[in-house]
Amino acid sequence: EVQLLESGGDLVQPGGSLRLSCAASGFTFGNCGMTWVRQAPGLGLEWVSVISDDGTTTYFADSVRGRFSISRDNSNNTLYLQMSSLRAEDTGVYYCARGPVEKVGDNHNYNGMDVWGQGTTVTVSS
Amino acid sequence: DIVMTQSPLSLPVTPGEPASISCKSSQRLLHSNGLHYLDWYLQKAGQSPQLLIYLGSHRASGVPDRFSGSGSGTNFTLKISRVEADDAGVYYCMQGLQIPRTFGHGTKVEIK
């Protein structure tokens, strides 16, 4: 079964740090770009960051650039989001998602974010 | 950043009737490869989002054929041919052409 399982969410004080993990199973993790999306309480979806299949290319939303980093361990099928200098506005549910790009042979196909985890909750509060 | 504008914000629908959601982007979503980088996601109450449509009109695996996506340039539409009770939730469009990816604010579909 294709699955993503996030962990690491917690209550943290403003200015603190946290590392989220996303364990992947049921598919060839190393062939897939991976994305983090978050959702503040009662609000819509916000794209946070993306990493390429080989981990060499990363991008961030302006709201987190310089404070968050994304990485992956393809040997252990795990995606990470390292968060530092956390602010109250970082509070929310963080989802990891497969995609939107998958490497197939020499091609990179855009398939949308087709598998999502259940989410992990980050609360930034004193 | 590309701004995504959805309408309506709320859509009450009767089971068996059609429904349509509009998504407009502030820039054209046409890539040089001829594809439109526009996705549709559904988030049911208490659940994670799920992909419905990618590249404007491609149904994701397992998505019923009553869902269809269309559009070009800056104007896109998600249509449900015959709404079912299980279709309730918030529908989001998202552009995949540029970084940062951006979502619309969502359309809440409520079943009458």
Interface residues (C-beta under 8 A of the other chain):
Chain A: T35 V37 G44 L45 E46 W47 V50 Y59 F60 A61 D62 Y95 A97 P100 Y110 N111 G112 M113 D114 W116 G117 Q118 G119
Chain B: D1 L35 Y37 D39 Y41 Q43 S48 P49 Q50 L51 I53 Y54 L55 H58 A60 S61 V90 Y92 M94 G96 I99 P100 R101 T102 F103 G104 H105 G106
